[in-house]
Amino acid sequence: MITTNVRIKDIARLAGVSEGTVDRVLHNRGKVSKEAEERVLKVISSSNYKPNLIARTLGSNRVYRIAAMVPDPALDPYWTQSAAGLNLAREEWAQYGVQVTPYYFNHHDKNSFLQTSLTVYHSKPDAVLAAPLFYYTAIPFFKVLKENNIPFVLFNTLIPQAEPLNFIGQNSFQSGQLAGELLFYGHRGPCSYAIAHVYEDLENSPHLVEKEKGFKVFFQQLKDQNNEAFSVNLSDPDASQFETQLNELLASPNLKGIFVTTSKAFAIARVLEKSDRRDIRLVGYDLIEENLHYLRAGIINALINQNPKRQTTLGIANLANYLVFKKEMPGMNLFPLEIITRQNLESYLASDIH
């Protein structure tokens, strides 16, 4: 019996056949006599032979096509980091016969998402990675994928009803609670805190709704009537009415903090700087350049890093391992809620772990 380091040449020697015969049996290609096949299989079954999956993959002509549905990075700097993750993953997995193709959609247009999902489906991918920003439009798409046995992984936004193989992102409810704690720390009532949704379709954005719920629950649990949490929906930061809406918000009695549920904290920071309102704490998400500018200036007090680049690289890795090496993946990869302030920003960026 072979007990260690079993090689094809060892199997061939014990079975009394050529190495080519063993290779044909292992990969089910070419003609092999019934007697030779039985001798080879007998040796394999009595040994601890394990095929080298990497070598097998490199030696095959199989191509696995992964379609990645991501918001257009040209329309929002947040998604440039997701696109960078896709590029990194594409280079990493190309040697294993994995092709990663991005399909971009307008994250403010559900029809764009619908048309892109149709394009992805008709491309006949082996697997799909998607950021499902439009809940009601995404559900039918994922149903079709399941019906056609196309595995898919979701990132950024969790839709449990879709039953993905894997979700990559953060616990939105807990991040809302964390934002509440960051704004409330050190304050004494009466105080009010605003949840600002900047140019978002809340009906189609369950992850933002969860953030709002978590934020409000934090203040409810304080059981202190002197503290109030309320939500506001703001327009496109480039629209003329945005600053008017924000100034109305800043006139709210006892306003002490604003929680921005996306990466657009910089849009509010601009107005706070212009109005010289240093008395308002501001918390948002993500390390995009405009946010970093206001974090360094002390106008944004903290950012919760969602690590979009790592979300997409891990999503592709999970799918590639599933397709190529038949590895199972966890139901969820929940990222930690990383708090970045101007005190730890530079050391964090220098660490190159984001």
C-alpha positions as CSV (number, residue, x, y, z in Angstrom):
1,M,0.0,0.0,0.0
2,I,1.2,3.5,-0.8
3,T,1.0,5.8,2.1
4,T,2.8,9.1,1.2
5,N,3.6,11.2,-1.8
6,V,1.7,9.1,-4.3
7,R,2.6,10.1,-7.9
8,I,1.3,9.0,-11.3
9,K,4.6,7.2,-11.9
10,D,4.1,5.2,-8.7
11,I,0.6,4.1,-9.7
12,A,1.9,3.2,-13.2
13,R,4.7,1.0,-11.7
14,L,2.4,-0.8,-9.2
15,A,-0.3,-1.3,-11.9
16,G,2.2,-2.5,-14.5
17,V,1.1,0.1,-17.1
18,S,2.5,3.3,-18.6
19,E,2.2,6.7,-17.1
20,G,0.1,7.7,-20.1
21,T,-2.4,4.9,-19.4
22,V,-2.8,6.2,-15.8
23,D,-3.3,9.7,-17.1
24,R,-6.0,8.5,-19.5
25,V,-7.8,6.7,-16.7
26,L,-7.6,9.7,-14.3
27,H,-8.9,12.1,-16.9
28,N,-11.2,9.8,-18.8
29,R,-9.7,10.5,-22.1
30,G,-8.4,8.1,-24.8
31,K,-8.8,4.3,-25.1
32,V,-7.7,2.1,-22.2
33,S,-8.3,-1.7,-22.1
34,K,-10.7,-2.9,-19.4
35,E,-8.0,-4.9,-17.7
36,A,-5.6,-2.0,-17.5
37,E,-8.3,0.3,-16.2
38,E,-9.2,-2.1,-13.5
39,R,-5.5,-2.5,-12.4
40,V,-5.1,1.3,-12.3
41,L,-8.3,1.8,-10.3
42,K,-7.4,-0.9,-7.9
43,V,-4.0,0.7,-7.1
44,I,-5.7,4.1,-6.7
45,S,-8.3,2.8,-4.3
46,S,-5.7,1.2,-2.1
47,S,-3.5,4.3,-2.0
48,N,-4.0,7.8,-0.7
49,Y,-3.5,9.3,-4.2
50,K,-5.0,12.8,-4.5
51,P,-4.8,14.5,-7.9
52,N,-3.1,17.9,-8.1
53,L,-6.1,20.1,-8.8
54,I,-4.0,23.1,-9.8
55,A,-1.9,21.1,-12.3
56,R,-5.1,19.5,-13.6
57,T,-6.7,22.9,-14.1
58,L,-3.6,24.4,-15.8
59,G,-3.4,21.5,-18.1
60,S,-7.0,21.7,-19.2
61,N,-8.7,23.9,-21.8
62,R,-11.7,24.6,-19.7
63,V,-12.7,28.3,-19.4
64,Y,-15.0,29.5,-16.7
65,R,-16.8,32.8,-17.3
66,I,-17.9,34.9,-14.4
67,A,-20.1,37.9,-15.1
68,A,-19.8,40.8,-12.6
69,M,-22.7,43.2,-12.4
70,V,-21.4,46.4,-10.8
71,P,-22.6,50.1,-10.9
72,D,-20.7,52.2,-13.5
73,P,-17.5,53.5,-11.8
74,A,-17.6,56.5,-14.1
75,L,-20.7,57.7,-12.3
76,D,-19.6,57.4,-8.7
77,P,-16.1,57.3,-7.2
78,Y,-17.2,54.6,-4.6
79,W,-17.6,52.1,-7.4
80,T,-14.2,52.7,-8.8
81,Q,-12.9,50.7,-5.9
82,S,-15.2,47.8,-6.7
83,A,-14.0,48.0,-10.3
84,A,-10.4,48.0,-9.1
85,G,-11.1,44.8,-7.2
86,L,-12.5,43.2,-10.3
87,N,-9.4,44.0,-12.3
88,L,-7.2,42.6,-9.6
89,A,-9.3,39.4,-9.4
90,R,-9.3,39.1,-13.2
91,E,-5.5,39.1,-13.3
92,E,-5.2,36.7,-10.4
93,W,-7.6,34.0,-11.8
94,A,-6.8,34.2,-15.5
95,Q,-4.1,31.5,-15.1
96,Y,-6.7,29.1,-13.9
97,G,-8.9,29.6,-17.0
98,V,-11.3,32.0,-15.3
99,Q,-12.6,35.0,-17.3
100,V,-14.1,37.9,-15.3
101,T,-16.2,40.2,-17.4
102,P,-17.7,43.4,-15.8
103,Y,-21.1,44.6,-16.8
104,Y,-21.8,48.1,-15.7
105,F,-25.2,49.7,-15.0
106,N,-26.4,53.1,-13.8
107,H,-27.0,52.9,-10.1
108,H,-29.7,55.5,-10.3
109,D,-31.7,53.8,-13.0
110,K,-33.5,50.5,-12.4
111,N,-34.1,50.1,-16.1
112,S,-30.4,50.2,-16.6
113,F,-30.1,47.4,-14.1
114,L,-32.8,45.4,-15.8
115,Q,-31.2,45.7,-19.3
116,T,-27.8,44.8,-17.9
117,S,-29.2,41.7,-16.1
118,L,-30.7,40.6,-19.5
119,T,-27.4,41.1,-21.2
120,V,-25.6,39.1,-18.4
121,Y,-28.1,36.2,-18.7
122,H,-27.9,36.0,-22.5
123,S,-24.1,35.9,-22.2
124,K,-24.5,32.5,-20.7
125,P,-22.1,32.9,-17.8
126,D,-20.9,30.0,-15.5
127,A,-21.5,32.2,-12.5
128,V,-22.5,35.8,-11.5
129,L,-21.3,38.3,-9.0
130,A,-23.8,41.1,-8.4
131,A,-24.4,44.3,-6.4
132,P,-28.3,44.1,-6.3
133,L,-29.1,47.8,-5.7
134,F,-32.6,47.5,-7.0
135,Y,-34.5,45.1,-4.9
136,Y,-37.7,44.6,-6.9
137,T,-35.9,44.4,-10.2
138,A,-33.2,42.1,-8.9
139,I,-35.5,39.4,-7.4
140,P,-36.8,38.1,-10.8
141,F,-33.3,38.0,-12.2
142,F,-31.9,35.9,-9.4
143,K,-34.9,33.6,-9.7
144,V,-34.0,33.0,-13.4
145,L,-30.4,32.3,-12.4
146,K,-31.5,29.7,-9.9
147,E,-33.8,28.0,-12.4
148,N,-30.9,27.7,-14.8
149,N,-28.5,26.5,-12.1
150,I,-26.2,29.5,-12.5
151,P,-24.5,30.1,-9.1
152,F,-24.4,33.7,-7.9
153,V,-22.8,35.7,-5.1
154,L,-24.1,39.1,-3.9
155,F,-22.0,41.9,-2.4
156,N,-22.7,45.3,-0.9
157,T,-26.5,44.6,-0.5
158,L,-28.0,41.5,1.0
159,I,-31.3,40.2,-0.4
160,P,-32.0,37.0,1.7
161,Q,-35.0,36.0,-0.5
162,A,-32.7,35.6,-3.4
163,E,-30.9,32.8,-1.6
164,P,-27.4,33.5,-3.0
165,L,-24.6,31.0,-2.4
166,N,-22.7,33.7,-0.6
167,F,-23.1,37.3,0.6
168,I,-20.1,39.7,1.1
169,G,-20.5,42.9,3.0
170,Q,-21.4,44.3,6.4
171,N,-24.2,44.0,8.8
172,S,-26.2,47.1,7.8
173,F,-28.3,47.2,10.9
174,Q,-25.3,47.1,13.2
175,S,-23.4,49.7,11.2
176,G,-26.4,52.0,11.7
177,Q,-26.2,51.4,15.5
178,L,-22.4,52.1,15.3
179,A,-23.1,55.4,13.5
180,G,-25.5,56.4,16.3
181,E,-23.0,55.7,19.0
182,L,-20.3,57.7,17.1
183,L,-22.5,60.7,16.9
184,F,-24.0,60.5,20.4
185,Y,-20.7,60.0,22.3
186,G,-20.1,62.8,24.8
187,H,-23.3,64.7,24.1
188,R,-25.9,65.6,26.6
189,G,-29.6,66.3,25.6
190,P,-31.6,67.8,24.3
191,C,-30.1,66.7,21.0
192,S,-31.4,65.6,17.6
193,Y,-29.6,63.5,15.0
194,A,-30.4,63.3,11.3
195,I,-30.1,60.3,9.0
196,A,-29.4,61.7,5.6
197,H,-30.2,59.6,2.5
198,V,-28.5,61.5,-0.3
199,Y,-30.1,60.9,-3.7
200,E,-31.3,57.4,-3.0
201,D,-34.3,55.2,-3.9
202,L,-35.1,53.8,-0.4
203,E,-37.9,51.6,-1.7
204,N,-35.3,49.6,-3.6
205,S,-32.5,49.9,-1.1
206,P,-33.1,47.5,1.8
207,H,-29.5,47.9,3.1
208,L,-30.1,51.7,3.6
209,V,-33.3,51.0,5.3
210,E,-31.5,48.6,7.7
211,K,-28.9,51.3,8.5
212,E,-31.7,53.7,9.3
213,K,-33.4,51.1,11.6
214,G,-30.2,50.4,13.4
215,F,-29.5,54.1,13.9
216,K,-33.0,54.7,15.4
217,V,-32.9,51.6,17.6
218,F,-29.6,52.9,19.1
219,F,-31.4,56.0,20.4
220,Q,-34.5,54.2,21.3
221,Q,-32.5,51.9,23.6
222,L,-31.1,55.0,25.4
223,K,-34.6,55.5,26.8
224,D,-33.8,59.2,26.9
225,Q,-36.6,61.5,25.6
226,N,-34.0,64.3,25.2
227,N,-32.5,62.6,22.2
228,E,-34.3,62.3,18.8
229,A,-33.3,60.6,15.6
230,F,-35.1,61.4,12.3
231,S,-34.5,60.8,8.6
232,V,-34.3,63.2,5.6
233,N,-34.2,62.4,1.9
234,L,-31.9,64.8,0.1
235,S,-31.7,65.4,-3.7
236,D,-28.7,65.0,-6.1
237,P,-25.8,66.9,-4.6
238,D,-25.3,68.6,-8.0
239,A,-28.8,69.9,-8.1
240,S,-29.5,73.5,-7.1
241,Q,-32.0,72.6,-4.4
242,F,-29.5,70.4,-2.5
243,E,-27.9,73.2,-0.5
244,T,-31.3,74.7,0.2
245,Q,-32.6,71.4,1.6
246,L,-29.5,71.0,3.7
247,N,-29.7,74.5,5.1
248,E,-33.2,73.7,6.2
249,L,-31.9,70.7,7.9
250,L,-29.1,72.7,9.6
251,A,-31.8,75.0,11.0
252,S,-33.4,72.1,13.0
253,P,-33.5,72.8,16.7
254,N,-30.8,71.1,18.8
255,L,-29.2,69.3,15.7
256,K,-25.9,67.8,16.8
257,G,-25.1,65.2,14.2
258,I,-25.7,63.9,10.7
259,F,-25.4,60.3,9.6
260,V,-25.0,59.8,5.8
261,T,-26.0,56.3,4.8
262,T,-23.7,56.1,1.8
263,S,-20.3,57.4,0.6
264,K,-21.7,60.9,-0.1
265,A,-20.7,62.5,3.3
266,F,-18.4,64.9,1.3
267,A,-21.5,66.6,-0.2
268,I,-22.8,67.6,3.2
269,A,-19.3,68.4,4.4
270,R,-18.9,71.0,1.7
271,V,-22.0,72.9,3.0
272,L,-20.9,72.6,6.6
273,E,-17.5,74.1,5.7
274,K,-19.2,76.9,3.7
275,S,-21.5,77.6,6.6
276,D,-18.7,77.2,9.2
277,R,-20.8,74.8,11.1
278,R,-18.2,73.0,13.2
279,D,-20.8,72.2,15.9
280,I,-22.3,69.4,13.8
281,R,-20.8,66.0,13.9
282,L,-20.7,64.1,10.6
283,V,-20.4,60.4,10.0
284,G,-20.5,58.5,6.7
285,Y,-19.0,55.7,4.7
286,D,-16.0,54.9,2.6
287,L,-12.5,56.1,1.9
288,I,-13.0,57.9,-1.4
289,E,-10.8,60.9,-2.0
290,E,-13.4,63.6,-1.4
291,N,-14.3,62.1,2.0
292,L,-10.7,61.8,3.0
293,H,-10.2,65.5,2.3
294,Y,-12.9,66.4,4.7
295,L,-11.9,63.8,7.2
296,R,-8.4,65.3,7.3
297,A,-9.9,68.7,7.7
298,G,-11.9,67.6,10.7
299,I,-15.3,68.3,9.1
300,I,-16.1,64.6,8.7
301,N,-15.6,63.1,12.2
302,A,-15.5,59.4,11.2
303,L,-15.9,57.1,8.2
304,I,-17.1,53.5,8.4
305,N,-15.0,51.6,5.8
306,Q,-17.0,49.1,3.7
307,N,-13.9,47.9,1.8
308,P,-15.5,47.7,-1.7
309,K,-12.3,46.6,-3.4
310,R,-12.0,43.6,-1.1
311,Q,-15.7,42.8,-1.5
312,T,-15.3,42.2,-5.3
313,T,-11.9,40.4,-5.1
314,L,-13.3,38.0,-2.5
315,G,-16.5,37.5,-4.4
316,I,-14.6,36.5,-7.5
317,A,-12.3,34.3,-5.5
318,N,-15.3,32.5,-3.9
319,L,-16.9,31.8,-7.3
320,A,-13.6,30.8,-8.9
321,N,-12.8,28.3,-6.1
322,Y,-16.3,27.0,-6.4
323,L,-16.1,26.5,-10.2
324,V,-12.5,25.4,-10.6
325,F,-11.7,23.5,-7.4
326,K,-15.2,22.6,-6.3
327,K,-14.7,24.3,-3.0
328,E,-17.8,25.2,-0.9
329,M,-18.1,28.7,0.3
330,P,-19.6,30.2,3.5
331,G,-23.1,31.6,3.3
332,M,-21.8,34.9,4.4
333,N,-18.5,36.9,4.6
334,L,-19.4,39.7,7.0
335,F,-16.7,42.4,7.1
336,P,-15.8,44.1,10.3
337,L,-17.1,47.6,11.0
338,E,-13.9,49.6,10.6
339,I,-14.0,53.1,12.1
340,I,-11.6,55.5,10.4
341,T,-10.8,58.9,11.9
342,R,-8.2,61.4,11.1
343,Q,-6.1,60.1,14.0
344,N,-5.8,56.6,12.4
345,L,-6.3,57.4,8.7
346,E,-2.7,57.7,7.6
347,S,-1.6,54.5,9.4
348,Y,-4.5,52.7,7.9
349,L,-3.8,53.8,4.4
350,A,-0.1,53.0,4.8
351,S,-0.9,49.5,6.0
352,D,-2.3,48.6,2.5
353,I,-4.9,46.3,4.0
354,H,-7.9,48.2,2.6
